[in-house]
């Protein structure tokens, strides 16, 4: 595909996200840095055990060019232990409050499938809700996001983190993921949610083969004319395919993120902000 054609196709609909009055441009791909407040996140290098650690990591990510900081207090790795809403709030709220105080201009996202956590985090300073369940696990989530009027990451998943690996059954994973996302996006739009970001959910109720099929056809999601987020960072499709550990999976992650950008991803959710920002800069130098 010639560069001009790629530019017209992948960035044909330039737009912004309204993050509590701050407009975040999507004219070039954005980098979302992961802040894990869970003791059992799948990648040990991302685990943060205190508010101070989270503030320090956030400062480093912002220095490295992070456009969004995604704060999560519920581990969503396959088979992760379930925790109560109260425990999730205890992990998330002090960090969101501290980050909003320390970096008032930073765009904060809360990674939660619970409407109560989303609402409390937005009140504390978050400006985006990132829901791994796409509204499946809390019937109040869509109405809550509509009330809050913040951007919403609509991710595809089946089941729960505890059961999802048994539900990775598809005839055509891309068609079925797209169909499920389309229905949910329509429900959100009917409620008045203006900024919806699609996430195909790499690794969530998907096999490694499903993940690669989704990545190779990621551009098909753009038929909905909504920005697409790719969360590939250090996941099993990288380290299992290469026979490595999560700690060794950065080069492979960069490779897959580059493919995601070429397929039209607007946001990359990553553990390694500096290296990803460099990737985006080189990509946009070539394409834009």
Rosetta blueprint (number, residue, H / E / L):
1 X L
2 X L
3 X H
4 X H
5 X H
6 X H
7 X H
8 X H
9 X H
10 X H
11 X L
12 X L
13 X L
14 X L
15 X L
16 X E
17 X E
18 X E
19 X E
20 X L
21 X L
22 X E
23 X E
24 X E
25 X E
26 X L
27 X L
28 X L
29 X L
30 X E
31 X E
32 X E
33 X E
34 X E
35 X E
36 X E
37 X L
38 X L
39 X L
40 X L
41 X L
42 X L
43 X L
44 X H
45 X H
46 X H
47 X E
48 X L
49 X L
50 X L
51 X H
52 X H
53 X H
54 X H
55 X H
56 X H
57 X H
58 X H
59 X H
60 X H
61 X H
62 X H
63 X H
64 X L
65 X L
66 X L
67 X L
68 X E
69 X E
70 X E
71 X E
72 X E
73 X L
74 X L
75 X L
76 X L
77 X L
78 X L
79 X L
80 X L
81 X L
82 X L
83 X L
84 X L
85 X H
86 X H
87 X H
88 X H
89 X H
90 X H
91 X H
92 X H
93 X H
94 X H
95 X H
96 X H
97 X H
98 X H
99 X H
100 X H
101 X H
102 X H
103 X L
104 X L
105 X L
106 X L
107 X L
108 X E
109 X E
110 X E
111 X E
112 X L
113 X L
114 X L
115 X H
116 X H
117 X H
118 X H
119 X H
120 X H
121 X H
122 X H
123 X H
124 X H
125 X L
126 X L
127 X L
128 X E
129 X E
130 X E
131 X E
132 X L
133 X L
134 X L
135 X L
136 X L
137 X L
138 X L
139 X L
140 X L
141 X H
142 X H
143 X H
144 X H
145 X H
146 X H
147 X H
148 X H
149 X L
150 X L
151 X E
152 X E
153 X E
154 X E
155 X E
156 X L
157 X L
158 X L
159 X L
160 X L
161 X L
162 X L
163 X L
164 X H
165 X H
166 X H
167 X H
168 X L
169 X L
170 X L
171 X L
172 X L
173 X H
174 X H
175 X H
176 X H
177 X H
178 X H
179 X H
180 X H
181 X H
182 X H
183 X H
184 X H
185 X H
186 X H
187 X H
188 X H
189 X H
190 X H
191 X L
192 X L
193 X L
194 X L
195 X L
196 X E
197 X E
198 X E
199 X E
200 X L
201 X L
202 X L
203 X L
204 X L
205 X L
206 X L
207 X L
208 X H
209 X H
210 X H
211 X H
212 X H
213 X H
214 X H
215 X H
216 X H
217 X L
218 X H
219 X H
220 X H
221 X H
222 X H
223 X H
224 X H
225 X L
226 X L
227 X L
228 X E
229 X E
230 X E
231 X L
232 X L
233 X L
234 X L
235 X L
236 X H
237 X H
238 X H
239 X H
240 X H
241 X H
242 X H
243 X L
244 X L
245 X L
246 X H
247 X H
248 X H
249 X L
250 X H
251 X H
252 X H
253 X H
254 X H
255 X H
256 X H
257 X H
258 X H
259 X H
260 X H
261 X H
262 X H
263 X L
264 X L
265 X L
266 X L
267 X E
268 X E
269 X E
270 X E
271 X L
272 X L
273 X H
274 X H
275 X H
276 X H
277 X H
278 X H
279 X H
280 X H
281 X H
282 X H
283 X H
284 X H
285 X H
286 X H
287 X H
288 X L
